[in-house]
């Protein structure tokens, strides 16, 4: 796959800083995708807070089951809106790569991720069954909520 990664620099606000940790062609799913992996850190202290990944591409597996953005906040730091803030920091970078719309998926019972998507202004497009044989199914997902963030995020 021929892809030119862009150096995003540090993406930061007053509390959250995303530092590029790695770039790779992630072949773990059905569609190999250029992927940026960021460490989520406290802007003031440098404390590790979690991660956020940005996958570039529009294959059906990505837009239906994996999403362009994946994130996780360390358990003791959950409930402070850090995932939403990290997404807001990475969305303009996604647009630089031509991702519009951006898809985020989550399991229906992941209330925190659903709230993150809603606070971002993402539209719940549908809840779908994950087909057997997909990477998401092998990882344990059976149903996914698909959220779309379009122009003007």
N, C-alpha and C positions, 0 to 999 in steps of 0.2 A: 504494500500500500504506500503510495506516494503522498505524504502530508508534511507541511511545514508548520511546526509548532511555533507559536509566538511567545515571547517572554512577557508575561503579564505584569511583572513587577509585583510589589506587595499591594494587595487590595485591602484597604483598611477603612474603618470608621473610628470613632472614639473608643470603642470597646473591643471590636473584633478585627483581627488581622489575618488574612489568608496568605500564607507563604507557600509558594510552589515547592512541592516535595519531590514530584516526579512527573515525567511525561512518558507515555508508552502507547503502543498499539495494543489495546486490551483485547485479547482473543479468548477471554473466558466465556463469552456468550456465543450465540450463533453468528453474530456479525462482528468481525474485528473492527474496533473503533479507536481512533485517536482519543486519548484520555489524559486530562490534566488532573493530577492529585494534589490537593492542597492540605496543609496542616492548618487547623483553626486554632489561633492563639489569642490570648488577651493582649490587646494593643499596648497596655501600660506595663504589664509584668512579664509578658512572654510566656505565661502559663499555658500549657497545652489544654485545649478545650474540646477538641474533636477533629473532624475532617469534613471535607466536601470534595466531590469529584465532578468533573464536567466531561461528558462524553460527546464527541462531535460526530454527527451523522443522522440520517433519517431512515434507517432501515426499519422494517415493521417490528422486529423484536425490541428495538430501542423505543419506538414511539408507543408501543402497546404495553410492554411489560417491565422494561428496565428504567426507562426515562433518561433524559439527558443529564439530570442532576441527581446525585445521591449524596446523602449527608448523614452524619451521626454526631451527637453531642455527648461528651462524657457524662455518665450518670449523675454525679454530684452537681453538675452545672445545668441540668435540664430545667425547663420551666422559666427561663429568662429571655426567651426570644432569640437566642443566638443562632439557631438554624435559619430563621427568617432573615436575620441580618447578614449571615453568610451568603444566602441565596441572593439577596439584593446586591451584594458586592460582586458576585460572579455573573449576574445576568447581563450587564453591559459587555463583559468579555465574551459571553455566549453570542451576543449580537454581532460582535466583531467577526465571528466565525460564520455568520449567516444563519444562525439558529433562530428561526422565527416561524412558527411558534416554538417555545421550549416546553418539553413534556416532563412532568414529575409524576412518578407512580408511587403508590404506597399500599400496604395492606389495609383493608377496611377497618380492622380493629386497632390500627395505629393512630389513635386519636391525636397525639401530639403532631405527627406529620400531617395529618389532615388539617389541623388548625394552622400549621405553618403555611400550607398551600392556600388556605382561605385568607390569611392575613396578607399574603403576597398578592392577593387579587386574582389568583388562578381560578379558572373555571373547571368545575367537575364535569367532565364530558360524559363519562360512563364508568360503570363498574363491570369488569369483564372477567370471565373464567380463563385461567391460565392453562393452555393446552399441555398435555403430557409431552415429554420429550424436549421441552424448552429448558434453558438454563434456569429461568425463574422457577419453574416447576421442580426441577432437581434440587433447588435451594429451599424448597418447602412452601413456596407461594402457590396458592390455589385460586385466589381471587385478587384482583388489583383494581384500585381506583386510579383513573387516569385524569390528571389535571393538566390543563393547557394554559400557558402564559403567552399572550400575543404581543403585538406591537404596543409600545408605550409602557413597558414594564419599568 
